[in-house]
Amino acid sequence: MEKEVQSVLEILENFNNEKKMAIITQCVSKIGTSEWQDKIRDLIQRIENLSN
């Protein structure tokens, strides 16, 4: 899991602090919803695609 967290943090490095907080806030506000689950799946897929 630590590797995955590091991957997300590396992506977030590309944004300024204001944008990072907006992204994180949006993610946190949707935790547990079906929309959140879909977005997490999408994020995981994008991270895997970057790794390839």
One Martini backbone bead per residue (centre of mass of N, CA, C, O) as a GRO file, in nm:
protein
   52
    1MET     BB    1   0.055   0.064  -0.018
    2GLU     BB    2   0.292   0.263  -0.009
    3LYS     BB    3   0.339   0.273  -0.315
    4GLU     BB    4   0.064   0.398  -0.387
    5VAL     BB    5   0.090   0.653  -0.221
    6GLN     BB    6   0.342   0.756  -0.365
    7SER     BB    7   0.209   0.785  -0.643
    8VAL     BB    8   0.005   1.000  -0.561
    9LEU     BB    9   0.208   1.209  -0.455
   10GLU     BB   10   0.352   1.248  -0.726
   11ILE     BB   11   0.109   1.366  -0.870
   12LEU     BB   12   0.058   1.608  -0.666
   13GLU     BB   13   0.330   1.764  -0.720
   14ASN     BB   14   0.208   1.913  -0.987
   15PHE     BB   15   0.069   2.087  -0.768
   16ASN     BB   16  -0.051   2.316  -0.594
   17ASN     BB   17  -0.175   2.353  -0.280
   18GLU     BB   18  -0.462   2.434  -0.360
   19LYS     BB   19  -0.514   2.196  -0.555
   20LYS     BB   20  -0.454   1.966  -0.361
   21MET     BB   21  -0.681   2.033  -0.158
   22ALA     BB   22  -0.912   2.004  -0.360
   23ILE     BB   23  -0.865   1.709  -0.428
   24ILE     BB   24  -0.876   1.592  -0.142
   25THR     BB   25  -1.156   1.700  -0.067
   26GLN     BB   26  -1.312   1.552  -0.287
   27CYS     BB   27  -1.236   1.270  -0.198
   28VAL     BB   28  -1.338   1.280   0.099
   29SER     BB   29  -1.644   1.359   0.032
   30LYS     BB   30  -1.676   1.055  -0.129
   31ILE     BB   31  -1.652   0.853   0.076
   32GLY     BB   32  -1.842   0.551   0.006
   33THR     BB   33  -1.933   0.611  -0.258
   34SER     BB   34  -1.986   0.515  -0.576
   35GLU     BB   35  -1.828   0.744  -0.703
   36TRP     BB   36  -1.569   0.698  -0.546
   37GLN     BB   37  -1.513   0.411  -0.642
   38ASP     BB   38  -1.487   0.487  -0.939
   39LYS     BB   39  -1.252   0.691  -0.905
   40ILE     BB   40  -1.051   0.494  -0.782
   41ARG     BB   41  -1.040   0.303  -1.019
   42ASP     BB   42  -0.941   0.517  -1.216
   43LEU     BB   43  -0.682   0.591  -1.066
   44ILE     BB   44  -0.555   0.314  -1.067
   45GLN     BB   45  -0.547   0.286  -1.374
   46ARG     BB   46  -0.367   0.535  -1.427
   47ILE     BB   47  -0.126   0.438  -1.262
   48GLU     BB   48  -0.079   0.178  -1.418
   49ASN     BB   49  -0.032   0.318  -1.692
   50LEU     BB   50   0.222   0.477  -1.597
   51SER     BB   51   0.392   0.216  -1.526
   52ASN     BB   52   0.387   0.116  -1.840
   0.00000   0.00000   0.00000
